């Protein structure tokens, strides 16, 4: 695949991704939407009350792909009710990729000569070649990010959410700390702390714990909540 081919295919998939995510978001039942917002402490006055589009995107991501509270993913509703896209189309490939999407904790690597960047899996899985215009434009090697990836072919696309992370988020996840309910009144810049990340991941018991996290169906919800609690997604209304 040439660089030009990859860029054009990415553009087609990115368009299909947007259409499919919007369609799935409209199929999240209100009761599920409320459950996801409550899990992220973004439910006030009987409605979702995020402080930013990024915070709302976290709620919608859970509702579409991995809802808490026993609710059915909205993606399943799309698969059951929608007319299947034409075989071989970008829509068909992206919809199939969504059914195999994987949420993970990643460290940004170098830009790939074919376009996009490499993400290294902190939980011990394979590296991912990711095509994503926003991610590529803002990527800093070594930074941590949580993201759900879908592979329509050799490269992956993000599924709409890029959640900022740093070593503090990792510590909360590894130690299974309870949510914080204190005020979140300002944006807190994620800190690289690369030596601390390496030190943490190098501890004897941590690789096994990271593998456990990779298979935890609540990983996305817990990661989003921790990032919100720490202010990495900016101020949270009412907190």
One Martini backbone bead per residue (centre of mass of N, CA, C, O) as a GRO file, in nm:
protein
  239
    1UNK     BB    1   0.093   0.038   0.026
    2UNK     BB    2   0.068   0.352  -0.030
    3UNK     BB    3   0.061   0.658   0.102
    4UNK     BB    4  -0.178   0.757  -0.072
    5UNK     BB    5  -0.366   0.522  -0.015
    6UNK     BB    6  -0.382   0.552   0.294
    7UNK     BB    7  -0.497   0.841   0.296
    8UNK     BB    8  -0.757   0.778   0.133
    9UNK     BB    9  -0.867   0.554   0.312
   10UNK     BB   10  -0.886   0.719   0.565
   11UNK     BB   11  -1.091   0.925   0.461
   12UNK     BB   12  -1.316   0.720   0.415
   13UNK     BB   13  -1.327   0.607   0.706
   14UNK     BB   14  -1.376   0.875   0.856
   15UNK     BB   15  -1.651   0.926   0.733
   16UNK     BB   16  -1.783   0.661   0.824
   17UNK     BB   17  -1.739   0.696   1.124
   18UNK     BB   18  -1.918   0.946   1.165
   19UNK     BB   19  -2.184   0.825   1.069
   20UNK     BB   20  -2.195   0.579   1.264
   21UNK     BB   21  -2.168   0.728   1.536
   22UNK     BB   22  -2.420   0.903   1.505
   23UNK     BB   23  -2.620   0.670   1.474
   24UNK     BB   24  -2.555   0.530   1.745
   25UNK     BB   25  -2.609   0.768   1.939
   26UNK     BB   26  -2.923   0.776   1.867
   27UNK     BB   27  -2.947   0.465   2.011
   28UNK     BB   28  -2.931   0.571   2.295
   29UNK     BB   29  -3.082   0.527   2.564
   30UNK     BB   30  -3.166   0.717   2.826
   31UNK     BB   31  -3.097   0.509   3.048
   32UNK     BB   32  -2.805   0.470   2.948
   33UNK     BB   33  -2.707   0.758   2.944
   34UNK     BB   34  -2.740   0.798   3.248
   35UNK     BB   35  -2.545   0.573   3.340
   36UNK     BB   36  -2.290   0.691   3.209
   37UNK     BB   37  -2.296   0.969   3.346
   38UNK     BB   38  -2.286   0.866   3.637
   39UNK     BB   39  -2.013   0.715   3.613
   40UNK     BB   40  -1.878   1.018   3.539
   41UNK     BB   41  -2.016   1.256   3.691
   42UNK     BB   42  -2.245   1.391   3.447
   43UNK     BB   43  -2.512   1.406   3.638
   44UNK     BB   44  -2.756   1.673   3.619
   45UNK     BB   45  -3.072   1.761   3.639
   46UNK     BB   46  -3.161   1.510   3.465
   47UNK     BB   47  -2.876   1.533   3.302
   48UNK     BB   48  -2.639   1.583   3.085
   49UNK     BB   49  -2.331   1.762   3.226
   50UNK     BB   50  -2.094   1.880   3.056
   51UNK     BB   51  -1.786   2.077   3.002
   52UNK     BB   52  -1.753   1.922   2.719
   53UNK     BB   53  -1.716   1.748   2.433
   54UNK     BB   54  -1.517   1.540   2.550
   55UNK     BB   55  -1.701   1.446   2.781
   56UNK     BB   56  -1.937   1.356   2.604
   57UNK     BB   57  -1.777   1.146   2.437
   58UNK     BB   58  -1.746   0.946   2.672
   59UNK     BB   59  -2.041   0.880   2.708
   60UNK     BB   60  -2.095   0.782   2.414
   61UNK     BB   61  -1.888   0.558   2.400
   62UNK     BB   62  -2.017   0.378   2.609
   63UNK     BB   63  -2.300   0.352   2.475
   64UNK     BB   64  -2.187   0.218   2.210
   65UNK     BB   65  -1.963  -0.008   2.333
   66UNK     BB   66  -1.938   0.005   2.692
   67UNK     BB   67  -2.165  -0.028   2.898
   68UNK     BB   68  -2.303   0.025   3.191
   69UNK     BB   69  -2.549  -0.162   3.370
   70UNK     BB   70  -2.638  -0.380   3.135
   71UNK     BB   71  -2.631  -0.247   2.869
   72UNK     BB   72  -2.676  -0.208   2.540
   73UNK     BB   73  -2.509  -0.154   2.276
   74UNK     BB   74  -2.567   0.057   2.015
   75UNK     BB   75  -2.425  -0.111   1.800
   76UNK     BB   76  -2.628  -0.347   1.810
   77UNK     BB   77  -2.867  -0.180   1.702
   78UNK     BB   78  -2.746  -0.124   1.428
   79UNK     BB   79  -2.705  -0.421   1.337
   80UNK     BB   80  -3.019  -0.497   1.368
   81UNK     BB   81  -3.158  -0.234   1.198
   82UNK     BB   82  -2.977  -0.193   0.970
   83UNK     BB   83  -2.877  -0.151   0.659
   84UNK     BB   84  -2.648  -0.293   0.497
   85UNK     BB   85  -2.376  -0.223   0.365
   86UNK     BB   86  -2.191  -0.234   0.105
   87UNK     BB   87  -1.988  -0.443  -0.011
   88UNK     BB   88  -1.659  -0.300   0.016
   89UNK     BB   89  -1.712  -0.065   0.182
   90UNK     BB   90  -1.632   0.163   0.418
   91UNK     BB   91  -1.878   0.110   0.595
   92UNK     BB   92  -1.844  -0.196   0.623
   93UNK     BB   93  -1.554  -0.195   0.738
   94UNK     BB   94  -1.616  -0.012   0.986
   95UNK     BB   95  -1.839  -0.177   1.116
   96UNK     BB   96  -1.668  -0.430   1.157
   97UNK     BB   97  -1.448  -0.290   1.325
   98UNK     BB   98  -1.630  -0.212   1.565
   99UNK     BB   99  -1.680  -0.515   1.659
  100UNK     BB  100  -1.335  -0.512   1.718
  101UNK     BB  101  -1.289  -0.310   1.916
  102UNK     BB  102  -1.021  -0.153   2.122
  103UNK     BB  103  -0.940  -0.080   2.438
  104UNK     BB  104  -0.659   0.137   2.544
  105UNK     BB  105  -0.322   0.176   2.659
  106UNK     BB  106  -0.098   0.437   2.546
  107UNK     BB  107   0.210   0.503   2.366
  108UNK     BB  108   0.368   0.732   2.195
  109UNK     BB  109   0.526   0.738   1.899
  110UNK     BB  110   0.623   0.746   1.596
  111UNK     BB  111   0.608   0.835   1.293
  112UNK     BB  112   0.485   0.708   1.005
  113UNK     BB  113   0.585   0.689   0.674
  114UNK     BB  114   0.271   0.622   0.581
  115UNK     BB  115   0.141   0.745   0.819
  116UNK     BB  116   0.093   0.838   1.110
  117UNK     BB  117   0.117   0.632   1.410
  118UNK     BB  118   0.263   0.483   1.690
  119UNK     BB  119   0.126   0.254   1.928
  120UNK     BB  120   0.191   0.153   2.260
  121UNK     BB  121   0.114  -0.114   2.461
  122UNK     BB  122   0.085  -0.117   2.812
  123UNK     BB  123  -0.054  -0.426   2.824
  124UNK     BB  124   0.131  -0.609   2.605
  125UNK     BB  125   0.060  -0.565   2.328
  126UNK     BB  126   0.036  -0.465   2.026
  127UNK     BB  127   0.114  -0.258   1.809
  128UNK     BB  128  -0.012   0.050   1.647
  129UNK     BB  129  -0.138   0.159   1.344
  130UNK     BB  130  -0.233   0.508   1.320
  131UNK     BB  131  -0.501   0.687   1.169
  132UNK     BB  132  -0.500   1.039   1.274
  133UNK     BB  133  -0.518   1.367   1.249
  134UNK     BB  134  -0.525   1.465   1.545
  135UNK     BB  135  -0.307   1.284   1.662
  136UNK     BB  136  -0.076   1.363   1.467
  137UNK     BB  137  -0.081   1.677   1.529
  138UNK     BB  138  -0.046   1.611   1.872
  139UNK     BB  139   0.198   1.439   1.886
  140UNK     BB  140   0.406   1.300   2.159
  141UNK     BB  141   0.654   1.132   2.234
  142UNK     BB  142   0.549   0.942   2.533
  143UNK     BB  143   0.271   0.988   2.550
  144UNK     BB  144  -0.042   0.938   2.699
  145UNK     BB  145  -0.326   0.724   2.593
  146UNK     BB  146  -0.671   0.676   2.557
  147UNK     BB  147  -0.815   0.423   2.329
  148UNK     BB  148  -1.029   0.335   2.067
  149UNK     BB  149  -0.981   0.076   1.830
  150UNK     BB  150  -1.007   0.033   1.465
  151UNK     BB  151  -0.976  -0.229   1.200
  152UNK     BB  152  -1.022  -0.213   0.855
  153UNK     BB  153  -0.711  -0.276   0.849
  154UNK     BB  154  -0.385  -0.236   0.910
  155UNK     BB  155  -0.508   0.015   1.014
  156UNK     BB  156  -0.611   0.243   1.256
  157UNK     BB  157  -0.885   0.389   1.429
  158UNK     BB  158  -1.043   0.596   1.603
  159UNK     BB  159  -1.364   0.623   1.808
  160UNK     BB  160  -1.364   0.955   1.916
  161UNK     BB  161  -1.151   0.906   2.161
  162UNK     BB  162  -0.909   1.106   2.353
  163UNK     BB  163  -0.751   1.018   2.651
  164UNK     BB  164  -0.587   1.158   2.887
  165UNK     BB  165  -0.261   1.076   3.033
  166UNK     BB  166  -0.084   0.945   3.322
  167UNK     BB  167   0.060   0.814   3.600
  168UNK     BB  168  -0.193   0.862   3.776
  169UNK     BB  169  -0.386   0.685   3.620
  170UNK     BB  170  -0.228   0.424   3.645
  171UNK     BB  171  -0.236   0.405   3.954
  172UNK     BB  172  -0.542   0.389   3.985
  173UNK     BB  173  -0.575   0.129   3.817
  174UNK     BB  174  -0.373  -0.064   3.955
  175UNK     BB  175  -0.503   0.005   4.259
  176UNK     BB  176  -0.809   0.046   4.255
  177UNK     BB  177  -0.923   0.319   4.301
  178UNK     BB  178  -1.147   0.519   4.403
  179UNK     BB  179  -1.342   0.757   4.341
  180UNK     BB  180  -1.360   1.100   4.299
  181UNK     BB  181  -1.569   1.388   4.449
  182UNK     BB  182  -1.437   1.640   4.397
  183UNK     BB  183  -1.330   1.914   4.272
  184UNK     BB  184  -1.341   2.043   3.912
  185UNK     BB  185  -1.215   2.369   3.811
  186UNK     BB  186  -0.971   2.268   3.618
  187UNK     BB  187  -0.717   2.241   3.404
  188UNK     BB  188  -0.497   1.957   3.380
  189UNK     BB  189  -0.192   1.887   3.289
  190UNK     BB  190  -0.037   1.647   3.161
  191UNK     BB  191   0.227   1.439   3.275
  192UNK     BB  192   0.487   1.265   3.172
  193UNK     BB  193   0.676   1.097   3.368
  194UNK     BB  194   0.853   0.876   3.227
  195UNK     BB  195   1.030   0.745   3.450
  196UNK     BB  196   0.780   0.660   3.623
  197UNK     BB  197   0.650   0.478   3.416
  198UNK     BB  198   0.885   0.281   3.383
  199UNK     BB  199   0.900   0.202   3.680
  200UNK     BB  200   0.615   0.095   3.709
  201UNK     BB  201   0.623  -0.118   3.468
  202UNK     BB  202   0.885  -0.268   3.611
  203UNK     BB  203   0.730  -0.398   3.812
  204UNK     BB  204   0.662  -0.717   3.887
  205UNK     BB  205   0.327  -0.697   3.912
  206UNK     BB  206   0.229  -0.516   3.668
  207UNK     BB  207   0.196  -0.683   3.405
  208UNK     BB  208  -0.038  -0.857   3.516
  209UNK     BB  209  -0.227  -0.617   3.574
  210UNK     BB  210  -0.238  -0.508   3.282
  211UNK     BB  211  -0.369  -0.763   3.166
  212UNK     BB  212  -0.627  -0.737   3.331
  213UNK     BB  213  -0.715  -0.462   3.220
  214UNK     BB  214  -0.748  -0.545   2.918
  215UNK     BB  215  -1.009  -0.745   3.016
  216UNK     BB  216  -1.172  -0.507   3.127
  217UNK     BB  217  -1.494  -0.384   3.074
  218UNK     BB  218  -1.424  -0.110   3.268
  219UNK     BB  219  -1.182   0.051   3.159
  220UNK     BB  220  -1.305   0.295   3.021
  221UNK     BB  221  -1.474   0.406   3.254
  222UNK     BB  222  -1.238   0.433   3.458
  223UNK     BB  223  -1.055   0.616   3.291
  224UNK     BB  224  -1.246   0.852   3.248
  225UNK     BB  225  -1.300   0.912   3.546
  226UNK     BB  226  -1.012   0.973   3.631
  227UNK     BB  227  -0.955   1.202   3.432
  228UNK     BB  228  -1.181   1.380   3.540
  229UNK     BB  229  -1.096   1.392   3.842
  230UNK     BB  230  -0.800   1.521   3.756
  231UNK     BB  231  -0.859   1.741   3.510
  232UNK     BB  232  -0.787   1.635   3.204
  233UNK     BB  233  -1.095   1.749   3.097
  234UNK     BB  234  -1.155   1.962   3.285
  235UNK     BB  235  -1.412   2.111   3.391
  236UNK     BB  236  -1.681   2.024   3.622
  237UNK     BB  237  -1.990   2.047   3.674
  238UNK     BB  238  -2.047   2.083   4.022
  239UNK     BB  239  -1.711   2.051   4.121
   0.00000   0.00000   0.00000
